[in-house]
């Protein structure tokens, strides 16, 4: 990638980066119930890594 990135492209990359984070810890009991221990990454919709899947940003 180039050294200087346009502002619009930076904003798109920031958005893509934030979409790949885990869900918040408090959302697990809300979705699966209080007794169930599930990893917060299990119900994150978009799972993407910069190594595996590239974006069109």
mmCIF file of the N, C-alpha and C atoms, coordinates in Angstrom:
data_MODEL
# 
_entry.id   MODEL 
# 
loop_
_atom_site.group_PDB 
_atom_site.id 
_atom_site.type_symbol 
_atom_site.label_atom_id 
_atom_site.label_alt_id 
_atom_site.label_comp_id 
_atom_site.label_asym_id 
_atom_site.label_entity_id 
_atom_site.label_seq_id 
_atom_site.pdbx_PDB_ins_code 
_atom_site.Cartn_x 
_atom_site.Cartn_y 
_atom_site.Cartn_z 
_atom_site.occupancy 
_atom_site.B_iso_or_equiv 
_atom_site.pdbx_formal_charge 
_atom_site.auth_seq_id 
_atom_site.auth_comp_id 
_atom_site.auth_asym_id 
_atom_site.auth_atom_id 
_atom_site.pdbx_PDB_model_num 
ATOM 1   N N  . UNK A 1 1  ? 0.841   -1.170  0.000  1.00 0.00 ? 1  UNK A N  1 
ATOM 2   C CA . UNK A 1 1  ? 0.000   0.000   0.000  1.00 0.00 ? 1  UNK A CA 1 
ATOM 3   C C  . UNK A 1 1  ? 0.895   1.244   0.000  1.00 0.00 ? 1  UNK A C  1 
ATOM 4   N N  . UNK A 1 2  ? 0.345   2.317   -0.513 1.00 0.00 ? 2  UNK A N  1 
ATOM 5   C CA . UNK A 1 2  ? 1.145   3.527   -0.618 1.00 0.00 ? 2  UNK A CA 1 
ATOM 6   C C  . UNK A 1 2  ? 1.443   4.121   0.761  1.00 0.00 ? 2  UNK A C  1 
ATOM 7   N N  . UNK A 1 3  ? 2.394   4.991   0.774  1.00 0.00 ? 3  UNK A N  1 
ATOM 8   C CA . UNK A 1 3  ? 2.829   5.583   2.031  1.00 0.00 ? 3  UNK A CA 1 
ATOM 9   C C  . UNK A 1 3  ? 1.778   6.537   2.593  1.00 0.00 ? 3  UNK A C  1 
ATOM 10  N N  . UNK A 1 4  ? 1.199   7.368   1.723  1.00 0.00 ? 4  UNK A N  1 
ATOM 11  C CA . UNK A 1 4  ? 0.178   8.325   2.144  1.00 0.00 ? 4  UNK A CA 1 
ATOM 12  C C  . UNK A 1 4  ? -1.182  7.848   1.651  1.00 0.00 ? 4  UNK A C  1 
ATOM 13  N N  . UNK A 1 5  ? -2.104  7.681   2.586  1.00 0.00 ? 5  UNK A N  1 
ATOM 14  C CA . UNK A 1 5  ? -3.430  7.177   2.228  1.00 0.00 ? 5  UNK A CA 1 
ATOM 15  C C  . UNK A 1 5  ? -4.442  8.320   2.225  1.00 0.00 ? 5  UNK A C  1 
ATOM 16  N N  . UNK A 1 6  ? -5.349  8.325   1.265  1.00 0.00 ? 6  UNK A N  1 
ATOM 17  C CA . UNK A 1 6  ? -6.405  9.334   1.275  1.00 0.00 ? 6  UNK A CA 1 
ATOM 18  C C  . UNK A 1 6  ? -7.302  9.179   2.501  1.00 0.00 ? 6  UNK A C  1 
ATOM 19  N N  . UNK A 1 7  ? -7.877  10.271  2.937  1.00 0.00 ? 7  UNK A N  1 
ATOM 20  C CA . UNK A 1 7  ? -8.687  10.266  4.154  1.00 0.00 ? 7  UNK A CA 1 
ATOM 21  C C  . UNK A 1 7  ? -9.884  9.318   4.049  1.00 0.00 ? 7  UNK A C  1 
ATOM 22  N N  . UNK A 1 8  ? -10.536 9.281   2.885  1.00 0.00 ? 8  UNK A N  1 
ATOM 23  C CA . UNK A 1 8  ? -11.715 8.422   2.701  1.00 0.00 ? 8  UNK A CA 1 
ATOM 24  C C  . UNK A 1 8  ? -11.328 6.951   2.834  1.00 0.00 ? 8  UNK A C  1 
ATOM 25  N N  . UNK A 1 9  ? -10.184 6.583   2.279  1.00 0.00 ? 9  UNK A N  1 
ATOM 26  C CA . UNK A 1 9  ? -9.728  5.203   2.354  1.00 0.00 ? 9  UNK A CA 1 
ATOM 27  C C  . UNK A 1 9  ? -9.383  4.836   3.791  1.00 0.00 ? 9  UNK A C  1 
ATOM 28  N N  . UNK A 1 10 ? -8.768  5.766   4.519  1.00 0.00 ? 10 UNK A N  1 
ATOM 29  C CA . UNK A 1 10 ? -8.442  5.542   5.924  1.00 0.00 ? 10 UNK A CA 1 
ATOM 30  C C  . UNK A 1 10 ? -9.704  5.270   6.737  1.00 0.00 ? 10 UNK A C  1 
ATOM 31  N N  . UNK A 1 11 ? -10.750 6.064   6.472  1.00 0.00 ? 11 UNK A N  1 
ATOM 32  C CA . UNK A 1 11 ? -12.002 5.892   7.195  1.00 0.00 ? 11 UNK A CA 1 
ATOM 33  C C  . UNK A 1 11 ? -12.618 4.529   6.908  1.00 0.00 ? 11 UNK A C  1 
ATOM 34  N N  . UNK A 1 12 ? -12.538 4.089   5.658  1.00 0.00 ? 12 UNK A N  1 
ATOM 35  C CA . UNK A 1 12 ? -13.076 2.773   5.299  1.00 0.00 ? 12 UNK A CA 1 
ATOM 36  C C  . UNK A 1 12 ? -12.296 1.660   5.992  1.00 0.00 ? 12 UNK A C  1 
ATOM 37  N N  . UNK A 1 13 ? -10.970 1.808   6.045  1.00 0.00 ? 13 UNK A N  1 
ATOM 38  C CA . UNK A 1 13 ? -10.139 0.800   6.700  1.00 0.00 ? 13 UNK A CA 1 
ATOM 39  C C  . UNK A 1 13 ? -10.398 0.749   8.200  1.00 0.00 ? 13 UNK A C  1 
ATOM 40  N N  . UNK A 1 14 ? -10.614 1.912   8.815  1.00 0.00 ? 14 UNK A N  1 
ATOM 41  C CA . UNK A 1 14 ? -10.918 1.971   10.245 1.00 0.00 ? 14 UNK A CA 1 
ATOM 42  C C  . UNK A 1 14 ? -12.236 1.256   10.528 1.00 0.00 ? 14 UNK A C  1 
ATOM 43  N N  . UNK A 1 15 ? -13.231 1.483   9.665  1.00 0.00 ? 15 UNK A N  1 
ATOM 44  C CA . UNK A 1 15 ? -14.532 0.829   9.842  1.00 0.00 ? 15 UNK A CA 1 
ATOM 45  C C  . UNK A 1 15 ? -14.392 -0.683  9.714  1.00 0.00 ? 15 UNK A C  1 
ATOM 46  N N  . UNK A 1 16 ? -13.644 -1.155  8.721  1.00 0.00 ? 16 UNK A N  1 
ATOM 47  C CA . UNK A 1 16 ? -13.444 -2.592  8.525  1.00 0.00 ? 16 UNK A CA 1 
ATOM 48  C C  . UNK A 1 16 ? -12.713 -3.196  9.721  1.00 0.00 ? 16 UNK A C  1 
ATOM 49  N N  . UNK A 1 17 ? -11.757 -2.458  10.277 1.00 0.00 ? 17 UNK A N  1 
ATOM 50  C CA . UNK A 1 17 ? -11.010 -2.945  11.430 1.00 0.00 ? 17 UNK A CA 1 
ATOM 51  C C  . UNK A 1 17 ? -11.872 -3.088  12.662 1.00 0.00 ? 17 UNK A C  1 
ATOM 52  N N  . UNK A 1 18 ? -12.811 -2.158  12.847 1.00 0.00 ? 18 UNK A N  1 
ATOM 53  C CA . UNK A 1 18 ? -13.665 -2.221  14.028 1.00 0.00 ? 18 UNK A CA 1 
ATOM 54  C C  . UNK A 1 18 ? -14.735 -3.295  13.894 1.00 0.00 ? 18 UNK A C  1 
ATOM 55  N N  . UNK A 1 19 ? -15.071 -3.688  12.665 1.00 0.00 ? 19 UNK A N  1 
ATOM 56  C CA . UNK A 1 19 ? -16.088 -4.714  12.463 1.00 0.00 ? 19 UNK A CA 1 
ATOM 57  C C  . UNK A 1 19 ? -15.585 -6.098  12.844 1.00 0.00 ? 19 UNK A C  1 
ATOM 58  N N  . UNK A 1 20 ? -14.284 -6.291  12.897 1.00 0.00 ? 20 UNK A N  1 
ATOM 59  C CA . UNK A 1 20 ? -13.747 -7.622  13.156 1.00 0.00 ? 20 UNK A CA 1 
ATOM 60  C C  . UNK A 1 20 ? -13.512 -7.898  14.643 1.00 0.00 ? 20 UNK A C  1 
ATOM 61  N N  . UNK A 1 21 ? -13.820 -6.948  15.496 1.00 0.00 ? 21 UNK A N  1 
ATOM 62  C CA . UNK A 1 21 ? -13.596 -7.132  16.925 1.00 0.00 ? 21 UNK A CA 1 
ATOM 63  C C  . UNK A 1 21 ? -14.639 -8.071  17.528 1.00 0.00 ? 21 UNK A C  1 
ATOM 64  N N  . UNK A 1 22 ? -14.346 -8.606  18.697 1.00 0.00 ? 22 UNK A N  1 
ATOM 65  C CA . UNK A 1 22 ? -15.290 -9.459  19.404 1.00 0.00 ? 22 UNK A CA 1 
ATOM 66  C C  . UNK A 1 22 ? -16.496 -8.648  19.851 1.00 0.00 ? 22 UNK A C  1 
ATOM 67  N N  . UNK A 1 23 ? -17.567 -9.357  20.085 1.00 0.00 ? 23 UNK A N  1 
ATOM 68  C CA . UNK A 1 23 ? -18.754 -8.727  20.661 1.00 0.00 ? 23 UNK A CA 1 
ATOM 69  C C  . UNK A 1 23 ? -18.458 -8.380  22.118 1.00 0.00 ? 23 UNK A C  1 
ATOM 70  N N  . UNK A 1 24 ? -19.157 -7.406  22.704 1.00 0.00 ? 24 UNK A N  1 
ATOM 71  C CA . UNK A 1 24 ? -18.919 -7.077  24.102 1.00 0.00 ? 24 UNK A CA 1 
ATOM 72  C C  . UNK A 1 24 ? -19.301 -8.230  25.036 1.00 0.00 ? 24 UNK A C  1 
ATOM 73  N N  . UNK A 1 25 ? -18.602 -8.330  26.158 1.00 0.00 ? 25 UNK A N  1 
ATOM 74  C CA . UNK A 1 25 ? -18.790 -9.475  27.076 1.00 0.00 ? 25 UNK A CA 1 
ATOM 75  C C  . UNK A 1 25 ? -20.205 -9.543  27.635 1.00 0.00 ? 25 UNK A C  1 
ATOM 76  N N  . UNK A 1 26 ? -20.860 -8.389  27.800 1.00 0.00 ? 26 UNK A N  1 
ATOM 77  C CA . UNK A 1 26 ? -22.197 -8.397  28.392 1.00 0.00 ? 26 UNK A CA 1 
ATOM 78  C C  . UNK A 1 26 ? -23.254 -8.890  27.417 1.00 0.00 ? 26 UNK A C  1 
ATOM 79  N N  . UNK A 1 27 ? -22.933 -8.982  26.127 1.00 0.00 ? 27 UNK A N  1 
ATOM 80  C CA . UNK A 1 27 ? -23.925 -9.437  25.149 1.00 0.00 ? 27 UNK A CA 1 
ATOM 81  C C  . UNK A 1 27 ? -24.053 -10.959 25.122 1.00 0.00 ? 27 UNK A C  1 
ATOM 82  N N  . UNK A 1 28 ? -23.080 -11.675 25.725 1.00 0.00 ? 28 UNK A N  1 
ATOM 83  C CA . UNK A 1 28 ? -23.117 -13.141 25.726 1.00 0.00 ? 28 UNK A CA 1 
ATOM 84  C C  . UNK A 1 28 ? -24.300 -13.662 26.546 1.00 0.00 ? 28 UNK A C  1 
ATOM 85  N N  . UNK A 1 29 ? -24.457 -13.268 27.830 1.00 0.00 ? 29 UNK A N  1 
ATOM 86  C CA . UNK A 1 29 ? -25.628 -13.763 28.560 1.00 0.00 ? 29 UNK A CA 1 
ATOM 87  C C  . UNK A 1 29 ? -26.946 -13.267 27.971 1.00 0.00 ? 29 UNK A C  1 
ATOM 88  N N  . UNK A 1 30 ? -26.903 -12.107 27.333 1.00 0.00 ? 30 UNK A N  1 
ATOM 89  C CA . UNK A 1 30 ? -28.115 -11.562 26.726 1.00 0.00 ? 30 UNK A CA 1 
ATOM 90  C C  . UNK A 1 30 ? -28.600 -12.454 25.585 1.00 0.00 ? 30 UNK A C  1 
ATOM 91  N N  . UNK A 1 31 ? -27.661 -12.978 24.817 1.00 0.00 ? 31 UNK A N  1 
ATOM 92  C CA . UNK A 1 31 ? -28.020 -13.789 23.660 1.00 0.00 ? 31 UNK A CA 1 
ATOM 93  C C  . UNK A 1 31 ? -28.182 -15.268 23.999 1.00 0.00 ? 31 UNK A C  1 
ATOM 94  N N  . UNK A 1 32 ? -27.247 -15.842 24.774 1.00 0.00 ? 32 UNK A N  1 
ATOM 95  C CA . UNK A 1 32 ? -27.216 -17.284 25.007 1.00 0.00 ? 32 UNK A CA 1 
ATOM 96  C C  . UNK A 1 32 ? -27.818 -17.706 26.344 1.00 0.00 ? 32 UNK A C  1 
ATOM 97  N N  . UNK A 1 33 ? -28.076 -16.766 27.232 1.00 0.00 ? 33 UNK A N  1 
ATOM 98  C CA . UNK A 1 33 ? -28.607 -17.108 28.548 1.00 0.00 ? 33 UNK A CA 1 
ATOM 99  C C  . UNK A 1 33 ? -27.518 -17.001 29.605 1.00 0.00 ? 33 UNK A C  1 
ATOM 100 N N  . UNK A 1 34 ? -27.934 -16.901 30.869 1.00 0.00 ? 34 UNK A N  1 
ATOM 101 C CA . UNK A 1 34 ? -26.996 -16.610 31.954 1.00 0.00 ? 34 UNK A CA 1 
ATOM 102 C C  . UNK A 1 34 ? -26.029 -17.756 32.234 1.00 0.00 ? 34 UNK A C  1 
ATOM 103 N N  . UNK A 1 35 ? -26.488 -19.002 32.148 1.00 0.00 ? 35 UNK A N  1 
ATOM 104 C CA . UNK A 1 35 ? -25.654 -20.141 32.519 1.00 0.00 ? 35 UNK A CA 1 
ATOM 105 C C  . UNK A 1 35 ? -24.673 -20.591 31.449 1.00 0.00 ? 35 UNK A C  1 
ATOM 106 N N  . UNK A 1 36 ? -24.845 -20.145 30.235 1.00 0.00 ? 36 UNK A N  1 
ATOM 107 C CA . UNK A 1 36 ? -24.030 -20.644 29.134 1.00 0.00 ? 36 UNK A CA 1 
ATOM 108 C C  . UNK A 1 36 ? -22.757 -19.818 29.002 1.00 0.00 ? 36 UNK A C  1 
ATOM 109 N N  . UNK A 1 37 ? -21.611 -20.499 28.971 1.00 0.00 ? 37 UNK A N  1 
ATOM 110 C CA . UNK A 1 37 ? -20.335 -19.792 28.810 1.00 0.00 ? 37 UNK A CA 1 
ATOM 111 C C  . UNK A 1 37 ? -19.878 -19.918 27.363 1.00 0.00 ? 37 UNK A C  1 
ATOM 112 N N  . UNK A 1 38 ? -19.965 -18.832 26.645 1.00 0.00 ? 38 UNK A N  1 
ATOM 113 C CA . UNK A 1 38 ? -19.616 -18.802 25.226 1.00 0.00 ? 38 UNK A CA 1 
ATOM 114 C C  . UNK A 1 38 ? -18.618 -17.689 25.014 1.00 0.00 ? 38 UNK A C  1 
ATOM 115 N N  . UNK A 1 39 ? -17.696 -17.903 24.106 1.00 0.00 ? 39 UNK A N  1 
ATOM 116 C CA . UNK A 1 39 ? -16.707 -16.869 23.784 1.00 0.00 ? 39 UNK A CA 1 
ATOM 117 C C  . UNK A 1 39 ? -17.376 -15.733 23.025 1.00 0.00 ? 39 UNK A C  1 
ATOM 118 N N  . UNK A 1 40 ? -17.052 -14.480 23.344 1.00 0.00 ? 40 UNK A N  1 
ATOM 119 C CA . UNK A 1 40 ? -17.696 -13.343 22.671 1.00 0.00 ? 40 UNK A CA 1 
ATOM 120 C C  . UNK A 1 40 ? -17.450 -13.299 21.165 1.00 0.00 ? 40 UNK A C  1 
ATOM 121 N N  . UNK A 1 41 ? -16.376 -13.924 20.715 1.00 0.00 ? 41 UNK A N  1 
ATOM 122 C CA . UNK A 1 41 ? -16.106 -13.936 19.275 1.00 0.00 ? 41 UNK A CA 1 
ATOM 123 C C  . UNK A 1 41 ? -17.040 -14.821 18.486 1.00 0.00 ? 41 UNK A C  1 
ATOM 124 N N  . UNK A 1 42 ? -17.805 -15.666 19.188 1.00 0.00 ? 42 UNK A N  1 
ATOM 125 C CA . UNK A 1 42 ? -18.686 -16.605 18.491 1.00 0.00 ? 42 UNK A CA 1 
ATOM 126 C C  . UNK A 1 42 ? -19.860 -15.925 17.815 1.00 0.00 ? 42 UNK A C  1 
ATOM 127 N N  . UNK A 1 43 ? -20.335 -14.815 18.359 1.00 0.00 ? 43 UNK A N  1 
ATOM 128 C CA . UNK A 1 43 ? -21.474 -14.171 17.707 1.00 0.00 ? 43 UNK A CA 1 
ATOM 129 C C  . UNK A 1 43 ? -21.137 -12.795 17.156 1.00 0.00 ? 43 UNK A C  1 
ATOM 130 N N  . UNK A 1 44 ? -19.877 -12.634 16.755 1.00 0.00 ? 44 UNK A N  1 
ATOM 131 C CA . UNK A 1 44 ? -19.503 -11.466 15.975 1.00 0.00 ? 44 UNK A CA 1 
ATOM 132 C C  . UNK A 1 44 ? -19.827 -11.799 14.527 1.00 0.00 ? 44 UNK A C  1 
ATOM 133 N N  . UNK A 1 45 ? -20.523 -10.910 13.845 1.00 0.00 ? 45 UNK A N  1 
ATOM 134 C CA . UNK A 1 45 ? -21.037 -11.224 12.512 1.00 0.00 ? 45 UNK A CA 1 
ATOM 135 C C  . UNK A 1 45 ? -19.907 -11.362 11.505 1.00 0.00 ? 45 UNK A C  1 
ATOM 136 N N  . UNK A 1 46 ? -19.043 -10.351 11.416 1.00 0.00 ? 46 UNK A N  1 
ATOM 137 C CA . UNK A 1 46 ? -17.994 -10.376 10.404 1.00 0.00 ? 46 UNK A CA 1 
ATOM 138 C C  . UNK A 1 46 ? -16.669 -10.736 11.040 1.00 0.00 ? 46 UNK A C  1 
ATOM 139 N N  . UNK A 1 47 ? -16.130 -11.880 10.642 1.00 0.00 ? 47 UNK A N  1 
ATOM 140 C CA . UNK A 1 47 ? -14.820 -12.286 11.128 1.00 0.00 ? 47 UNK A CA 1 
ATOM 141 C C  . UNK A 1 47 ? -13.852 -12.205 9.957  1.00 0.00 ? 47 UNK A C  1 
ATOM 142 N N  . UNK A 1 48 ? -12.893 -11.305 10.060 1.00 0.00 ? 48 UNK A N  1 
ATOM 143 C CA . UNK A 1 48 ? -11.953 -11.110 8.968  1.00 0.00 ? 48 UNK A CA 1 
ATOM 144 C C  . UNK A 1 48 ? -10.592 -10.810 9.564  1.00 0.00 ? 48 UNK A C  1 
ATOM 145 N N  . UNK A 1 49 ? -9.556  -11.365 8.952  1.00 0.00 ? 49 UNK A N  1 
ATOM 146 C CA . UNK A 1 49 ? -8.200  -11.080 9.377  1.00 0.00 ? 49 UNK A CA 1 
ATOM 147 C C  . UNK A 1 49 ? -7.448  -10.437 8.223  1.00 0.00 ? 49 UNK A C  1 
ATOM 148 N N  . UNK A 1 50 ? -6.535  -9.579  8.524  1.00 0.00 ? 50 UNK A N  1 
ATOM 149 C CA . UNK A 1 50 ? -5.774  -8.909  7.468  1.00 0.00 ? 50 UNK A CA 1 
ATOM 150 C C  . UNK A 1 50 ? -4.905  -9.896  6.719  1.00 0.00 ? 50 UNK A C  1 
ATOM 151 N N  . UNK A 1 51 ? -4.596  -11.046 7.333  1.00 0.00 ? 51 UNK A N  1 
ATOM 152 C CA . UNK A 1 51 ? -3.802  -12.054 6.626  1.00 0.00 ? 51 UNK A CA 1 
ATOM 153 C C  . UNK A 1 51 ? -4.649  -12.886 5.662  1.00 0.00 ? 51 UNK A C  1 
ATOM 154 N N  . UNK A 1 52 ? -5.843  -13.293 6.138  1.00 0.00 ? 52 UNK A N  1 
ATOM 155 C CA . UNK A 1 52 ? -6.654  -14.235 5.373  1.00 0.00 ? 52 UNK A CA 1 
ATOM 156 C C  . UNK A 1 52 ? -7.461  -13.574 4.258  1.00 0.00 ? 52 UNK A C  1 
ATOM 157 N N  . UNK A 1 53 ? -8.383  -12.689 4.639  1.00 0.00 ? 53 UNK A N  1 
ATOM 158 C CA . UNK A 1 53 ? -9.344  -12.149 3.694  1.00 0.00 ? 53 UNK A CA 1 
ATOM 159 C C  . UNK A 1 53 ? -9.082  -10.649 3.503  1.00 0.00 ? 53 UNK A C  1 
ATOM 160 N N  . UNK A 1 54 ? -8.909  -10.255 2.267  1.00 0.00 ? 54 UNK A N  1 
ATOM 161 C CA . UNK A 1 54 ? -8.637  -8.861  1.956  1.00 0.00 ? 54 UNK A CA 1 
ATOM 162 C C  . UNK A 1 54 ? -9.938  -8.095  1.721  1.00 0.00 ? 54 UNK A C  1 
ATOM 163 N N  . UNK A 1 55 ? -9.888  -6.785  1.912  1.00 0.00 ? 55 UNK A N  1 
ATOM 164 C CA . UNK A 1 55 ? -11.056 -5.929  1.662  1.00 0.00 ? 55 UNK A CA 1 
ATOM 165 C C  . UNK A 1 55 ? -10.853 -5.199  0.341  1.00 0.00 ? 55 UNK A C  1 
ATOM 166 N N  . UNK A 1 56 ? -11.913 -4.610  -0.133 1.00 0.00 ? 56 UNK A N  1 
ATOM 167 C CA . UNK A 1 56 ? -11.823 -3.816  -1.363 1.00 0.00 ? 56 UNK A CA 1 
ATOM 168 C C  . UNK A 1 56 ? -11.764 -2.336  -1.033 1.00 0.00 ? 56 UNK A C  1 
ATOM 169 N N  . UNK A 1 57 ? -11.292 -1.996  0.151  1.00 0.00 ? 57 UNK A N  1 
ATOM 170 C CA . UNK A 1 57 ? -11.272 -0.603  0.613  1.00 0.00 ? 57 UNK A CA 1 
ATOM 171 C C  . UNK A 1 57 ? -10.288 0.239   -0.152 1.00 0.00 ? 57 UNK A C  1 
# 
